[in-house]
Amino acid sequence: MRQIVLDTETTGLESRQGHRIIEIGCVEISNRRLTNNRFHQYINPQREIDEGAVEVHGITTEFLAGKPLFKDIVEDFLAFVKGAELIIHNAPFDVGFINNELKLLSSSLAQIEDSCSILDTLSMARQMHPGQKNSLDALCKRYEINNSSRTLHGALLDAEILADVYLSMTGGQVRLSLDGHEPGGLSGQATEVKHKPVERKQKLRIITASEAEAAEHEKRMVAIAGVSGSKTVWQLLQEAEDEPVN
């Protein structure tokens, strides 16, 4: 199955409040390897961007003034993702915004789920690491993925980082080691990143029970046997060990 790791940046948190997509970033995974095939586009939302959102991604209204509208890039975007499995961190957020953009263009346009399957890595991470932080930054730290370039959120950068996280979460990462740019894509050499073995720094200590603790344990076994009416498994094992070997 063709997989596309996708991320978006938006003018705010709620599409129901009129917020719009301002950036889409997608990278392709084929046979568990990142390819040079990617989609990246800034979009003019035709509205102001919330100050809180600008603090997160650093994209300003002025920067987007000359960028294309969503209607200008929608065909290329849908053609790029068609038939793929979309890998998204907190998928309901991005899918909701994409479907809102499609609905604003035409009520007859199908939702993105009709042409793609969706895999939510946040939901996956919560199942794998219950009770722990599962933000993209937290997962990078857990899987030892370098995200030092992520001073601000960016759709393409976050999609690239999420691709590394997803491959690590699903059993060992194969990614592209990027060393420069070439026309038509990014150049690099495919390398396999293996998990480090767990190193035990010291031998485990073996602590034996004292005579007093052993006597107390024996008393408890006798008491349990008296209540249950039969010897405990511990007592039976001890008797078996004490039997002489022929």
Buried (B, 14 or more C-beta within 10 A) or exposed (E): EBBBBBBBBBBBBEBEEEBBBBBBBBBBBEEBBBBBBBBBBBBBBEBEBBEEBBEEBEBEBEBBEEBBBBEEBBEEBBEBBEEBBBBBBBBEBBBBBBBBBBEBEEEEBEBBEEBBEBBBBBBBBEEBBEEEEBEBEBBBEBBEBEBEEBEBBBBBBBBBBBBBBBBBBBEEBBBBEEEEEEEEEBBBEEEEBEEEEEEEEEEEEEEEEEEEEEEEEEEEBEEBBEEEEEBBEBBEEEEEEEEEEE
